[in-house]
Amino acid sequence: MSMSHLYGTDGEDGVEMENFEVSDWDLQNEFNPHRQRHRQSKEEATYGVWAERDSDEERPSFGGKRSRDYSAPVNFISAGLKKSAAEDMSEEDSDEDEKPIKQEEIPKEFVPKKLKTGGNFKPSQKGFVGGTKSFMDFGSWERHTKGIGQKLLQKMGYVPGRGLGKNAQGIINPIEAKQRKGKGAVGAYGSERTSQSLQDFPVVDSEEEAEEEFQKELSQWRKDPNGGKKKPKYSYKTVEELKAKGRINKKLSAPQKELSQVKVIDMTGREQKVYYSYSQISHKHNIPDDSPQQPLGKDAKPQGFALPELEHNLQLLIDITEQEIIQNDRQLQYERDMVVNLTHEIQKMSEVLSHEETAISNLSKVLEMVEECERRMQPSCENPLTLDECAKIFETLQDKYYEEYRMSDRVDLAVAIVYPLMKDYFKNWDPLKDCTYGTEIIAKWKSLLENDQLLSHGGQDLSTDAFHRLMWEIWMPYVRNIVAQWQPRNCGSMVDFLDSWVNVVPVWILENILDQLIFPKLQKEVESWNPLTDTVPIHSWIHPWLPLMQARLEPLYSPIRNKLANALQKWHPSDSSAKLILQPWKDVFTPGSWEAFMVKNIVPKLGMCLNELIINPHQQHMDAFYWVIDWEGMISVSSLVGLLEKHFFPKWLQVLCSWLSNSPNYEEITKWYLGWKSMFSDQVLAHPSIKDKFNEALDIMNRAVSSSVGGYMQPGARENIAYLTHTERRKDFQYEAMQERREAENMAQRGIGVAASSVPMNFKDLIQTKAEEHNIVFMPVIGKRHEGKQLYTFGRIVIYIDRGVVFVQGEKTWVPTSLQSLIDMAK
């Protein structure tokens, strides 16, 4: 193999020398994109430059026919039909006539996306050239078989002549092959889609869009083949765009007021410049010669029309014009808003004008009515004005001309017109004789003259309220005169007078009457009162003032108690007049002061009376006992029980013991016991101390009956005493249970304590509730009963319940007990 194109030869010696120069053949072969690539053989891949080559392959040819190697194995065609020899020879001839195509001569639609490389590409003759076959021959090979494929397709819904798939979306004809025009790569000559693919798959070819983008990129560095100049592009702004820009800038500039006074130093130019707001930078123009000129390149052409001053002036004129358009638009919008505002102002002023005209006409009518009242009040008038007619005129003013009536000075109007008429109306009035005189007419004038604002604020300014001034200056002098002549012990007429006027007179005037006029008179009369000599009880002329004065009478109670205490120093319980004098004051004095008064002045006297009481079963005098018991409602239960425990029950039990020790008649003792017990009220008997005393008497009788074993015993005495004991205790327990039920019902009704759903419905539920409150275990004893009643454990105590009574297991018998005693025993 000769490498003469790479190694030079010496003409004399013929010695081969390596030549490193770049020849024309190298340049042509290197920059030819359609050159034929040399395919390396296996031997060349193995031995490299030492591989043996035929003389025909020493230099690659451009467009020459390649020799065939007939010693190579036979290659078969994979698809398509074998062409005839004549067609093959014609194509080979056409291949020899083909020349390398220059890149500039390729049409634009066939320019590839990237530059193609390689030699003269010869299309292979092994492609499918059979063309499109008709569908009628589809599946024709099954005529030589049993046709199982066609049967299976038809069983699955295949219809001949339609595509495969559920909706027959498959292609009908086989895939067509399209022969490329030249020797370029795939896509070098445009789209290679067939009519069948376009029909079956009608989608937009993205390659066409990519081709257009590639042509645009390619035209940026390639010279325009047409050689023409590009047309300048102009941008236009409409007036509407300028107006919209002006509105947006106006909205955006509003929140930037804080930055309007910021000092800004501009160092972007050749010289340092100072601005006092960011808006000045935004309005800065591109002044010529501010930016340094850049040197032109080698291939750059100088600009044929470069006038920076003129461009600056034109841009300045454009900016000024834009600002004028924006300013005119803003001015126009301002004028339109002003027109709308003035329109609303005209409507508002017209309404105000009509209102003022109405007010003027109303005021003129009011003025006529007032002048008519003044004319009729003259002494020489034949038809003088009366109080009722004046009230009707004021009612007319209030109903028809309410606004003018409220705006006017009612105080001066009332002083000038109403006050003289009111003085004449009350000229001969005596409040104590005719207490209701003038209440109706004053109530009418109250609705006409009273100021509602003063009522809401609770004020008493006489200069702003005509009615209060009327009552204070006209009505109050009559009341002062009558109170000065009034005697406090004749309180009925004065109380009736104030009761009839309490809803008409202002509150502060009524308080002034009670504090400044009535109370001093009462206080002076109480100081002169003597309970020992005065025949009229003090409560008869003090208590009628309670509804009106209430707590104002509190300072009078202390001297009254002192005088009553002095009067009771020599009092004896046999005198019932003391109770008649003190009983009305029980609900007037406070509970603490009343109890202290009773303990200090009454209880010691009653104790002395009980000490004088002699208990004699055979001849008993009960007067002293009745004197004491008669004060039960006046003194507290605890004080009365203390008296009985200290002065009565010791003597009573002592008499019982001495009587039992002398072989008594137990029936008489039983009657004596029940007789004394009946002398006390249920409230006193319910007290635990009184119960204990009577139970102690029963225990003494039981011991007396059980101890007399050897002596004579009255027949049936033991049974009678036991029965009496059981009956009395059962009554006590039933009374306690009833009281507890009443308390529970009252608590349920008032909503105090537990909710209504948790109120006990029976006595067992009440016991269970009390056990839960005191953390005591209350539960039934399984399988244990007494007389058919279920036994329960209440803590460590065994109980049973019978008809609302709790029985506790004692040493020998079941003893009834109260619920509180049961809780105390369980704790």
C-alpha positions in Angstrom: 0.0 0.0 0.0 1.4 3.4 -1.0 1.3 6.2 1.5 2.6 8.8 -1.0 0.0 11.3 0.0 1.3 11.2 3.5 5.0 10.5 3.0 7.0 12.4 0.5 9.7 10.7 -1.7 13.1 11.8 -2.5 13.6 12.0 -6.3 17.1 10.6 -6.2 17.2 7.9 -3.7 13.5 7.2 -3.5 13.6 7.3 0.3 10.2 7.9 1.8 9.9 10.9 4.1 7.0 11.9 6.3 5.4 15.1 5.1 3.6 17.2 7.8 2.3 19.8 5.5 -1.5 20.3 5.0 -2.4 19.7 1.4 -5.4 20.7 -0.6 -6.7 17.2 -0.5 -6.7 17.3 3.3 -8.6 20.5 3.4 -11.1 19.3 0.8 -11.6 16.0 2.5 -11.8 17.6 6.0 -14.4 20.2 5.2 -16.6 18.1 2.9 -19.6 17.0 4.9 -20.6 14.5 2.2 -17.3 12.6 2.0 -17.3 8.9 2.0 -16.3 7.4 5.2 -13.7 4.6 5.0 -14.9 1.5 6.7 -12.2 -0.2 8.7 -11.8 -3.9 8.1 -11.0 -6.5 10.7 -7.4 -6.8 9.4 -6.9 -3.0 9.6 -8.3 -3.0 13.1 -5.8 -5.7 14.1 -2.5 -4.5 12.4 -3.1 -0.8 12.0 -0.8 0.9 9.5 1.0 -2.4 8.8 -2.1 -4.0 7.4 -2.1 -5.0 3.8 -4.4 -3.0 1.5 -5.3 -3.5 -2.1 -4.1 -1.0 -4.6 -7.6 0.1 -5.3 -8.1 1.2 -1.7 -5.0 3.3 -1.4 -6.8 6.5 -1.8 -10.5 7.0 -1.2 -12.4 8.4 -4.2 -15.2 10.9 -4.1 -18.1 9.7 -6.2 -16.3 6.7 -7.7 -17.7 3.3 -7.9 -16.7 0.9 -5.2 -15.4 -2.4 -6.3 -17.2 -5.5 -5.2 -15.6 -8.4 -3.3 -16.8 -11.5 -4.9 -14.9 -13.7 -2.5 -17.2 -12.5 0.4 -20.1 -14.7 1.5 -23.5 -14.2 0.0 -25.7 -11.5 1.7 -29.4 -12.0 1.6 -32.0 -9.3 1.5 -34.0 -9.1 4.7 -37.2 -7.6 3.4 -38.9 -6.3 0.3 -38.6 -7.5 -3.3 -35.4 -8.0 -5.3 -35.2 -5.6 -8.1 -34.4 -6.7 -11.6 -31.0 -6.4 -13.1 -32.0 -3.6 -15.4 -33.4 -1.5 -12.6 -30.3 -2.2 -10.6 -28.0 -1.1 -13.4 -30.0 2.1 -13.9 -29.6 3.0 -10.3 -25.9 2.4 -10.3 -25.6 4.7 -13.3 -27.5 7.3 -11.6 -25.2 6.9 -8.6 -22.1 7.5 -10.7 -23.6 10.7 -12.1 -24.4 12.1 -8.7 -22.0 14.8 -7.5 -21.5 16.1 -4.0 -24.2 18.6 -3.1 -23.1 21.9 -1.6 -24.7 23.0 1.5 -25.9 26.3 0.1 -27.7 24.6 -2.7 -30.0 22.5 -0.4 -33.4 24.0 -0.1 -34.4 25.5 3.3 -37.0 22.9 4.1 -34.3 20.2 3.8 -31.6 21.9 5.8 -30.9 19.6 8.8 -31.0 20.8 12.4 -27.3 20.1 12.8 -24.5 19.9 10.1 -24.3 16.4 8.8 -20.9 14.7 8.4 -19.8 11.9 6.2 -18.9 11.2 2.5 -21.2 10.3 -0.4 -24.0 8.4 1.2 -25.5 5.8 -1.0 -28.9 4.5 0.0 -29.1 0.9 0.6 -30.9 -1.3 -1.9 -32.1 -3.6 0.8 -35.0 -1.4 1.9 -38.7 -2.5 1.6 -39.9 -1.5 -1.8 -42.9 -3.6 -2.0 -45.3 -0.6 -1.7 -48.8 -0.6 -0.2 -50.9 -3.7 -0.6 -54.6 -3.8 -0.5 -56.3 -5.0 2.5 -58.0 -7.7 0.6 -54.8 -9.8 0.7 -54.5 -9.5 4.5 -54.4 -13.0 6.0 -54.2 -14.7 2.6 -51.6 -17.1 3.9 -54.3 -18.8 5.9 -55.7 -20.4 2.8 -52.9 -22.9 3.2 -53.8 -23.5 6.9 -56.9 -24.4 8.9 -57.6 -20.6 9.5 -57.4 -20.8 13.3 -56.0 -17.2 13.6 -58.9 -15.6 11.7 -61.5 -17.6 13.7 -59.9 -16.5 17.0 -60.0 -12.9 15.9 -63.6 -13.1 14.9 -64.6 -14.8 18.1 -63.1 -11.9 20.0 -65.1 -9.3 18.0 -62.9 -8.6 15.1 -64.8 -7.4 12.0 -62.9 -7.7 8.6 -62.3 -4.2 7.1 -62.1 -2.5 10.6 -59.2 -1.9 12.9 -58.3 -3.9 16.0 -59.2 -2.8 19.5 -62.4 -2.3 21.5 -63.3 0.8 19.6 -61.7 -0.3 16.3 -58.9 2.3 16.8 -56.2 0.1 15.3 -54.7 0.8 11.8 -56.2 -1.1 8.9 -53.4 -1.1 6.3 -49.9 -2.3 7.1 -47.2 0.2 7.9 -46.0 1.9 4.7 -42.4 2.7 3.9 -41.3 6.0 2.4 -38.1 6.2 0.4 -35.9 9.2 1.2 -35.0 11.4 -1.7 -31.3 11.9 -1.1 -28.4 10.5 0.8 -28.8 12.7 3.9 -29.5 11.6 7.4 -33.0 11.0 8.9 -35.0 14.2 8.7 -32.5 15.9 6.4 -35.2 16.3 3.7 -38.1 17.2 5.8 -40.9 15.1 7.3 -40.9 11.5 6.3 -44.5 10.7 7.5 -46.7 8.9 5.0 -50.3 9.7 4.1 -51.3 6.7 6.1 -49.6 7.8 9.3 -51.1 11.3 8.9 -54.5 9.7 8.5 -54.2 7.2 11.4 -52.3 9.6 13.8 -53.4 13.1 13.1 -51.1 14.9 15.6 -49.0 17.9 15.2 -45.5 17.1 14.3 -43.2 18.7 16.8 -40.3 18.3 14.4 -41.7 21.0 12.2 -41.7 23.4 15.1 -38.2 22.5 16.1 -37.2 23.0 12.5 -38.5 26.5 12.5 -36.7 27.3 15.7 -33.5 25.9 14.3 -33.8 28.0 11.2 -34.3 31.1 13.3 -31.1 30.2 15.3 -29.3 29.5 12.1 -30.2 32.8 10.6 -28.6 34.7 13.5 -25.0 33.8 12.6 -25.5 33.2 8.9 -25.5 36.0 6.5 -28.9 36.9 5.0 -28.9 35.2 1.6 -31.2 37.9 0.3 -28.7 40.6 1.3 -31.5 43.0 2.2 -31.6 45.4 5.2 -33.9 44.6 8.1 -36.9 46.8 8.4 -37.0 48.8 11.6 -39.6 47.9 14.1 -41.7 50.6 15.7 -43.5 50.4 19.0 -46.6 52.5 19.5 -48.4 53.6 22.7 -52.0 54.5 22.6 -53.6 57.2 24.8 -55.4 54.7 26.8 -52.1 52.9 27.7 -50.6 56.2 28.8 -53.7 57.0 31.0 -53.5 53.5 32.6 -49.8 54.0 33.2 -50.5 57.3 34.8 -53.1 55.8 37.1 -50.8 53.0 38.1 -47.9 55.3 38.9 -50.3 57.5 40.9 -51.3 54.5 43.0 -47.8 53.2 43.5 -46.3 56.6 44.4 -48.8 57.1 47.2 -47.1 54.8 49.8 -43.6 56.1 48.9 -44.1 59.4 50.6 -41.7 58.3 53.4 -38.9 57.9 50.8 -39.6 61.2 49.1 -37.0 63.1 51.2 -34.2 60.5 51.1 -30.8 61.7 49.9 -29.4 59.5 47.1 -25.9 59.6 45.7 -25.6 58.5 42.1 -22.1 57.2 41.2 -23.1 55.3 38.0 -21.8 58.1 35.7 -18.4 59.7 35.2 -19.3 62.3 37.8 -20.9 61.9 41.2 -24.4 63.4 41.4 -26.7 63.9 44.4 -30.5 63.5 44.3 -32.9 64.3 47.1 -35.5 61.7 46.2 -35.8 58.4 44.3 -38.3 60.1 41.9 -35.5 62.3 40.5 -33.6 59.2 39.5 -36.6 57.8 37.8 -37.0 61.0 35.8 -33.3 61.1 34.8 -32.8 61.1 31.0 -30.1 59.4 29.0 -27.9 62.5 28.4 -25.4 62.2 25.6 -21.8 61.4 26.4 -22.7 60.1 29.8 -21.7 56.6 28.9 -18.2 56.0 27.5 -17.9 55.1 23.9 -16.8 51.6 23.1 -14.3 51.0 20.4 -15.5 49.5 17.2 -14.5 46.1 16.2 -12.7 45.0 13.0 -15.8 44.0 11.2 -18.1 46.5 12.8 -19.4 49.2 10.5 -19.7 52.8 11.7 -23.3 54.0 12.2 -24.5 56.0 9.3 -26.9 58.1 11.4 -25.7 58.7 15.0 -26.9 61.9 16.5 -27.2 61.4 20.3 -28.2 65.0 20.9 -31.1 64.8 18.5 -32.2 61.4 20.0 -32.1 62.9 23.4 -34.2 65.9 22.4 -36.7 63.7 20.6 -37.0 61.4 23.7 -37.4 64.4 25.9 -40.3 65.7 23.7 -41.9 62.3 23.8 -41.7 62.2 27.6 -43.1 65.7 27.9 -45.9 64.8 25.6 -46.7 61.7 27.7 -46.7 63.7 30.9 -49.0 66.2 29.4 -51.4 63.5 28.3 -51.3 61.9 31.8 -51.8 65.3 33.5 -54.7 66.2 31.2 -56.3 62.8 32.0 -55.9 63.4 35.7 -57.3 66.9 35.4 -60.3 65.6 33.4 -61.0 63.0 36.0 -60.7 65.6 38.8 -63.2 67.8 37.0 -65.6 64.9 36.6 -65.4 64.1 40.3 -65.9 67.8 41.1 -69.1 67.8 38.9 -70.4 64.7 40.8 -69.5 66.3 44.1 -71.2 69.6 43.3 -74.3 67.7 42.1 -74.6 66.0 45.5 -73.9 69.2 47.3 -76.7 70.9 45.3 -79.1 68.2 46.3 -78.0 68.4 49.9 -78.3 72.2 50.0 -81.8 71.9 48.4 -82.9 69.6 51.2 -81.4 71.9 53.8 -83.2 74.8 52.2 -86.6 73.1 52.2 -86.0 72.0 55.8 -85.2 75.6 56.8 -88.3 76.9 55.1 -90.4 74.4 57.0 -88.7 75.3 60.3 -89.3 79.1 59.6 -93.0 78.5 58.9 -93.3 76.4 62.1 -91.5 78.9 64.2 -93.8 81.7 62.9 -96.8 79.7 64.0 -95.3 79.0 67.4 -94.6 82.7 67.8 -98.2 83.6 67.0 -99.4 81.1 69.7 -97.1 82.5 72.3 -98.0 86.1 71.5 -101.7 85.1 71.9 -101.0 83.7 75.4 -99.2 86.9 76.4 -102.1 89.0 75.2 -104.7 87.0 77.1 -102.6 87.2 80.3 -102.8 91.0 80.4 -105.0 92.3 83.3 -107.2 94.3 80.9 -108.1 91.2 78.8 -111.7 90.3 78.6 -111.0 86.6 78.1 -108.2 85.7 80.5 -106.1 82.6 80.0 -106.9 79.6 82.4 -104.5 76.8 83.5 -106.4 74.2 81.5 -106.3 76.3 78.3 -102.6 76.9 78.8 -102.0 73.2 79.1 -103.9 72.5 75.9 -101.7 75.1 74.1 -98.6 73.4 75.4 -99.9 70.1 74.3 -100.5 71.5 70.8 -96.9 72.8 70.7 -95.6 69.4 71.8 -97.6 67.4 69.3 -97.5 69.4 66.2 -94.3 71.4 66.7 -92.2 69.0 68.7 -88.8 69.9 67.3 -89.4 73.6 67.8 -90.8 73.0 71.3 -87.7 71.0 72.3 -85.3 73.6 70.8 -87.0 76.5 72.5 -86.3 77.7 76.0 -89.1 76.1 77.9 -88.0 77.4 81.2 -88.4 81.0 80.3 -91.7 80.3 78.5 -93.1 78.4 81.5 -91.9 81.1 84.0 -93.6 83.8 81.9 -96.9 82.0 81.3 -97.5 79.0 83.6 -96.1 80.2 86.9 -98.6 83.1 87.4 -101.4 80.7 86.6 -100.1 78.0 88.9 -99.8 80.5 91.9 -103.4 81.5 91.4 -104.5 77.8 91.2 -102.9 76.9 94.6 -103.8 80.1 96.4 -106.3 78.7 98.8 -105.0 75.1 99.0 -104.7 73.2 102.4 -102.7 70.0 101.8 -103.8 68.2 105.0 -107.5 68.7 104.3 -107.5 68.0 100.5 -104.3 66.0 99.9 -105.2 65.1 96.3 -105.9 68.6 95.1 -104.0 69.5 91.9 -102.3 66.0 91.4 -103.9 65.5 88.0 -103.0 69.0 86.6 -99.5 68.8 88.0 -99.1 65.3 86.4 -100.1 66.8 83.1 -97.6 69.6 83.4 -94.9 67.1 84.4 -95.2 65.4 81.0 -95.2 68.8 79.2 -92.3 70.5 81.0 -90.0 67.9 82.5 -86.7 67.4 80.7 -86.0 63.8 79.7 -82.2 64.3 79.8 -82.3 65.3 83.4 -84.3 62.1 84.2 -81.7 59.9 82.5 -78.8 61.7 84.3 -80.6 62.1 87.6 -79.8 65.8 87.8 -81.6 68.6 89.6 -80.6 71.7 87.7 -83.4 74.2 88.2 -82.1 76.4 85.4 -82.7 73.7 82.7 -85.9 72.0 83.9 -89.1 74.0 84.0 -91.1 71.4 85.9 -88.6 71.0 88.8 -88.4 74.8 89.1 -92.2 75.0 89.1 -92.5 72.5 91.9 -89.7 74.1 93.9 -90.9 77.7 93.6 -94.7 77.3 93.5 -95.6 74.0 95.2 -92.9 73.6 97.9 -93.7 76.8 99.9 -97.2 75.5 100.6 -95.7 72.2 101.9 -93.2 74.0 104.2 -95.9 76.1 105.8 -98.2 73.1 106.4 -95.3 70.9 107.9 -94.3 73.7 110.3 -97.9 73.6 111.7 -98.1 69.8 111.8 -98.0 67.6 114.9 -96.0 64.4 114.5 -98.5 62.3 116.6 -101.2 63.1 114.0 -99.3 61.4 111.3 -102.2 60.0 109.2 -103.0 63.1 107.2 -99.4 63.9 106.5 -98.6 60.4 105.4 -101.7 60.3 103.1 -100.6 63.6 101.6 -97.1 62.4 100.7 -98.4 59.1 99.5 -100.7 60.8 97.0 -97.9 63.1 95.7 -95.0 60.5 95.7 -95.4 59.7 92.0 -95.8 63.3 90.9 -93.2 65.2 92.9 -89.5 64.8 91.7 -87.5 62.4 93.8 -85.0 65.0 95.1 -87.8 67.2 96.3 -89.5 64.3 98.2 -86.2 63.4 99.8 -85.8 67.0 100.9 -89.2 67.0 102.5 -88.5 63.7 104.4 -85.0 64.6 105.5 -85.3 68.3 106.2 -88.9 68.7 107.3 -90.4 65.4 108.6 -87.4 63.7 110.3 -86.5 66.7 112.6 -90.1 66.9 113.8 -90.2 63.1 114.5 -86.8 63.2 116.3 -87.9 66.0 118.5 -91.1 64.2 119.4 -89.3 60.9 120.3 -87.0 62.8 122.7 -90.1 64.2 124.5 -91.8 60.8 124.6 -92.2 58.9 128.0 -93.4 55.3 127.8 -94.6 55.4 131.4 -96.9 58.4 131.1 -97.9 58.6 127.5 -101.1 56.8 126.7 -100.5 56.7 122.9 -98.1 53.9 122.0 -95.1 55.2 120.1 -95.4 52.7 117.3 -98.8 54.2 116.3 -97.2 57.4 115.0 -93.7 56.0 114.0 -94.5 52.9 112.1 -96.7 54.6 109.4 -93.6 56.4 108.2 -91.8 53.1 107.5 -92.9 52.7 103.8 -91.7 56.3 103.0 -88.7 56.7 105.2 -87.4 53.2 105.7 -83.8 53.4 106.8 -84.1 57.1 107.6 -85.8 56.2 110.9 -82.8 54.1 112.1 -81.4 56.9 114.3 -84.7 57.0 116.2 -84.5 53.3 117.3 -81.7 53.6 119.7 -83.3 56.2 122.0 -86.6 54.3 121.8 -84.9 51.1 123.1 -83.2 53.0 125.9 -86.5 54.5 127.0 -88.2 51.1 126.8 -85.4 49.5 128.9 -85.7 52.1 131.6 -89.5 51.5 131.7 -89.0 47.7 132.1 -86.7 48.0 135.2 -89.7 47.6 137.6 -91.8 45.4 135.3 -93.1 42.0 136.4 -94.0 39.2 133.9 -97.6 39.3 135.2 -98.0 42.7 133.4 -99.0 41.9 129.8 -98.8 45.5 128.7 -95.1 45.3 128.1 -95.7 42.6 125.5 -98.2 44.8 123.7 -95.8 47.7 123.6 -92.8 45.6 122.5 -94.4 43.2 120.0 -94.8 45.8 117.1 -91.0 46.5 117.3 -89.9 42.9 116.8 -89.9 43.2 113.0 -88.7 46.8 113.0 -85.5 46.3 115.0 -82.7 44.3 113.5 -82.6 40.6 114.8 -79.3 41.2 116.7 -80.5 44.3 118.5 -83.9 42.7 119.3 -82.3 39.6 120.8 -79.9 41.7 122.8 -82.8 43.8 124.1 -84.8 40.7 125.1 -81.8 39.0 126.8 -81.0 42.1 128.8 -84.5 43.2 129.8 -87.0 40.3 129.5 -85.2 37.0 130.0 -84.0 37.7 133.6 -87.5 38.6 134.6 -88.9 35.4 133.2 -86.1 33.4 134.9 -87.1 34.9 138.3 -90.7 34.0 137.6 -89.8 30.3 136.9 -87.8 30.2 140.1 -91.0 31.2 142.0 -93.0 28.4 140.3 -93.9 25.5 142.7 -94.5 22.1 141.1 -97.1 20.2 143.0 -98.8 17.2 141.3 -101.8 17.3 143.7 -102.4 21.1 143.5 -100.6 22.9 140.7 -100.8 26.6 140.1 -99.9 27.4 136.4 -100.0 31.2 136.3 -96.3 31.7 136.5 -95.7 29.1 133.8 -98.2 30.7 131.5 -96.6 34.1 132.0 -93.3 32.6 130.8 -94.7 30.5 127.9 -96.6 33.5 126.7 -93.3 35.2 125.6 -92.4 32.2 123.4 -92.9 34.2 120.1 -91.1 37.2 121.5 -87.9 35.7 122.7 -85.8 33.2 120.7 -86.2 29.4 121.1 -82.7 29.0 122.4 -83.3 31.6 125.2 -86.6 29.9 126.2 -85.0 26.5 126.2 -82.2 27.9 128.4 -84.7 29.2 130.9 -86.5 25.8 131.0 -83.3 23.8 131.5 -82.1 26.1 134.2 -85.2 27.0 136.2 -87.9 24.4 135.3 -86.7 20.9 134.5 -84.5 20.3 137.5 -87.5 20.9 139.9 -89.8 19.0 137.6 -87.6 15.8 137.5 -87.0 16.0 141.2 -90.7 16.0 141.9 -91.1 13.0 139.5 -88.4 11.0 141.3 -89.9 11.7 144.8 -93.3 10.7 143.4 -92.1 7.4 142.0 -90.3 6.5 145.2 -93.6 6.4 147.2 -95.6 3.6 145.5 -97.4 5.9 143.1 -100.3 5.3 140.7 -98.6 5.0 137.4 -101.7 6.0 135.5 -101.7 9.3 137.3 -97.9 9.7 136.6 -98.6 9.0 132.9 -101.3 11.6 132.7 -99.1 14.1 134.6 -96.3 13.5 132.2 -98.5 13.9 129.1 -100.1 16.9 130.6 -96.9 18.8 131.1 -95.6 17.8 127.7 -98.8 19.2 126.1 -98.0 22.6 127.6 -95.1 23.1 125.2 -95.3 23.9 121.5 -94.0 21.6 118.8 -91.1 23.9 118.1 -90.0 23.7 121.7 -90.5 20.0 121.9 -88.4 19.5 118.7 -85.4 21.1 120.4 -82.8 18.4 121.3 -82.4 19.6 124.9 -86.1 19.4 125.6 -86.3 16.0 124.1 -83.5 14.8 126.3 -85.3 16.0 129.4 -88.5 14.2 128.5 -86.6 11.1 127.5 -84.8 11.3 130.9 -88.2 11.3 132.6 -89.2 8.2 130.6 -86.0 6.5 131.6 -86.6 7.3 135.2 -90.1 5.8 135.0 -88.8 2.7 133.3 -86.2 2.2 135.9 -88.7 2.7 138.7 -91.0 0.0 137.1 -88.2 -2.5 136.6 -86.5 -2.0 140.0 -89.6 -2.8 142.2 -89.3 -6.6 141.9 -90.2 -7.7 145.5 -92.7 -5.0 146.4 -96.2 -4.5 145.3 -96.6 -3.6 141.6 -99.7 -2.1 140.1 -101.0 -4.6 137.4 -100.1 -3.6 133.9 -97.9 -0.7 135.1 -94.7 -2.0 133.4 -96.4 -2.6 130.1 -98.1 0.8 130.2 -94.8 2.6 130.9 -93.0 0.6 128.1 -95.8 1.3 125.7 -95.7 5.0 126.6 -92.0 5.1 126.1 -92.2 3.4 122.7 -95.0 5.6 121.6 -93.5 8.9 122.6 -90.1 8.1 121.0 -91.8 7.0 117.8 -93.7 10.3 117.6 -90.5 12.2 118.1 -88.8 10.3 115.3 -91.7 10.7 113.0 -91.7 14.4 113.6 -88.0 14.6 112.8 -88.4 12.6 109.6 -91.2 14.9 108.6 -89.2 18.0 109.2 -86.2 16.6 107.2 -88.5 15.8 104.3 -89.9 19.3 104.4 -86.4 20.7 104.4 -85.5 18.5 101.4 -88.6 19.6 99.5 -87.9 23.3 100.2 -84.3 22.9 99.0 -85.5 21.2 95.8 -88.1 23.9 95.1 -85.6 26.7 95.7 -82.9 25.0 93.6 -80.4 25.1 96.5 -77.9 22.4 96.8 -78.3 19.4 94.6 -80.2 19.5 91.3 -83.8 18.6 91.0 -82.9 15.2 89.4 -80.9 14.2 92.5 -83.6 15.2 95.2 -84.4 12.1 97.2 -87.8 10.6 96.4 -88.2 8.5 99.6 -86.6 8.2 103.1 -84.2 5.5 101.9 -82.8 7.8 99.2 -82.5 10.6 101.8 -80.4 8.3 104.0 -78.2 7.3 101.1 -77.7 11.0 100.2 -76.7 11.8 103.7 -74.3 8.9 103.8 -72.6 10.0 100.6 -72.2 13.5 102.0 -70.5 12.2 105.1 -68.5 9.4 103.4 -70.3 6.7 105.2 -70.9 3.2 103.7 -74.6 2.5 103.3 -75.5 -0.9 101.8 -78.0 -3.8 102.4 -77.0 -6.9 104.3 -77.6 -9.9 101.9 -80.0 -12.5 103.2 -80.7 -10.7 106.5 -84.2 -9.4 107.5 -86.0 -8.4 110.6 -89.8 -8.8 110.7 -89.7 -8.8 106.9 -87.7 -5.6 106.7 -84.4 -5.5 104.9 -81.4 -4.8 107.1 -78.7 -2.3 106.1 -75.2 -1.4 107.4 -74.7 2.3 108.0 -71.0 2.4 108.7 -70.6 -0.1 111.6 -74.3 0.1 112.7 -77.0 -2.2 111.6 -80.4 -0.5 110.9 -83.7 -1.1 109.2 -86.3 1.3 107.9 -90.0 1.0 108.8 -92.6 3.7 107.6 -90.1 6.5 107.4 -88.4 5.7 110.8 -84.8 4.4 111.3 -84.4 1.6 113.9 -80.9 0.9 115.3 -80.0 -2.4 116.8 -79.5 -2.0 120.6 -78.4 -4.5 123.2 -81.8 -6.3 123.4 -84.3 -4.4 121.2 -84.4 -2.2 118.1 -84.4 1.5 119.1 -85.8 4.2 116.8 -83.4 7.1 116.3 -83.2 10.3 114.2 -81.1 10.7 111.1 -78.7 13.2 112.7 -78.2 10.9 115.7 -77.5 8.0 113.3 -74.8 10.0 111.5 -73.2 10.9 114.8 -73.2 7.3 116.0 -71.7 6.2 112.6 -68.9 8.7 112.9 
